[in-house]
Structure formats: C-alpha cells, structure tokens
C-alpha cells in the first residue's frame, strides 16, 4: 500500500473523494476542515494531507493541522492503518495523537505504540 502526500486541501478533497464521500456523516470532520481550508487557506498556518492507495484504488485518507492530532477518515481497507502508521513514523514523528472513529482510532493507537513505544 502506498501513502502519498498531497499539496493542498483541494487536491486532498479530489483524491480522497472515494473514501470521504462513502460516508459523509462518519467523515464530516476531515470533509469540513478540508473545505474550510479550500475556502480560507489561511485558517491554519500548516496543513498536511495524505491518501493511501492499494494499486490504483484510494482506500484511505488522513490530514493534519499541527499542533493538532492527525485526522483519519474511515478507511476502505484494514491495511490503511499500518500504512499510515509507517508513513507518520517517518514523516510526522511528533504526532500527538489521532482523531478517528472507532475501531480505527484504537487500531491506529495500538499500531503506533507497537511501532514507536509511545502511547
């Protein structure tokens, strides 16, 4: 599984649409924050966006506006959790936490702790 960073909120919304729009109620937080950043890019000083793809199919989406935790959309595949943990260990080692629906939040936290030793 490949995790790809995206340059901005508009690219994120376009690329992550298959994941985000599958259940807009469950994914309202990343949808809302990303749309806010499209409308008002200066809302947060920094913003990071990623999608996870299995072959050519996007199956996961995540974003972060430091210093806040990363936000994980409900993934379409269980492998998304491990892919994002691996990407964040390398690219976001100061990650203070994850915001996600259950069971994804617990699965991410368990995998993060296993990979880093941090709670």
Beta strands, then each sheet from edge to edge (+ up, - down):
strand 1: 2-6
strand 2: 48-54
strand 3: 57-64
strand 4: 70-72
strand 5: 98-99
sheet 1: 1+ 2- 3+ 4- 5-
end
